[in-house]
Amino acid sequence: MRASRRRFLTASAGAVPALSLSPAPGPQPAGARAPEPPAIGPRKGLPVGTVTYNIAKDWDIDTIIRNLTEVGMEAVELRTSHRHGVELSLTKAERAEVKKRFADSPIRLASLGTTCEYHSDDPAIVRRNVEETKAWLQLAADVGAGSVKVRPNGLRKDVAPDVTLEQIGKALKECGDAAAEQGLKIQLEVHGSETSRLPNIRKILDHAGSPGLRVCWNSNQTDLLDGGLESNFRLVQDRIGQVHMRDLYLEEYPWRRLIGLLQGINFGGYCFAELGQPSCDGLRALKYFQGMFRTFQGIEGPAA
């Protein structure tokens, strides 16, 4: 025990000269400022929210507002058929109440998620979907949502692919123009067999030519085809209105590269968690998503 103590004191004494090698700071010039602490990254990141599909499908509006506020998310896309109950069947008074509940909260009702689609070989079905989209736009205006999400859902089997893409585009022109007249947007989800390929989405946009039409980037594996992520992103970067993201732990998708591309265009729309599997602890799942999302952006410390 004594030998160990002697060795400790000897080593400590030998370390003292080493400490004196760094000169003590002298007097600072008048008006000099103390050095700034090292930066730890931006505090404010890309706007983030969640789709009620499927992590929040069983939450009512009050639960959505309470949980997203606790997580630190900013917005929600309400997918049709979920417990929130924001559907076409709402009365005028009920719509006003939904609008007020979100307006009085820190959570933005950003979008209404529908299953409207326009690829059918039956013109009557296409027309019905266009009219339903317009009804959703009216609901969005009534409840204070900024957009309506729709989708392509595949190609017809009886005609060439470009014929279906033109058909979808023309239907979306009518929907997009109706949205623009109300100061709203149609968010076209990158979705469906073959229609989830970004070159086909670009063709749909070109056929539509509507200022009210935007792209909902859907973070599909098909984003990596047709020249790769960066090439596909450039095809539609001027029209991306919102983003859907799956579980960020999935290493099959280049999340950091996507986030970097979004930062590079100063993206101001919402990045929505779209977690397909329900959870017995959805609040915690969203907290993990939020934490990973901030980390991928290089953000440290508490949210601003």
Secondary structure by P-SEA (a helix, b strand, c coil): caaaaaaaaaaaaaacccccccccccccccccccccccccccccccbbbbbcccccccccaaaaaaaaaaacccbbbbbccccccccccccaaaaaaaaaaaaaccccccbbbbccccccccaaaaaaaaaaaaaaaaaaaaacccbbbbbbccccccccaaaaaaaaaaaaaaaaaaaaaacbbbbbcccccccccaaaaaaaaaaaccccbbbcccccccccccccaaaaaaaccccccbbbbccccccccaaaaaaaaaaaaccccccccccccccccaaaaaaaaaaaaaaaaccccccc
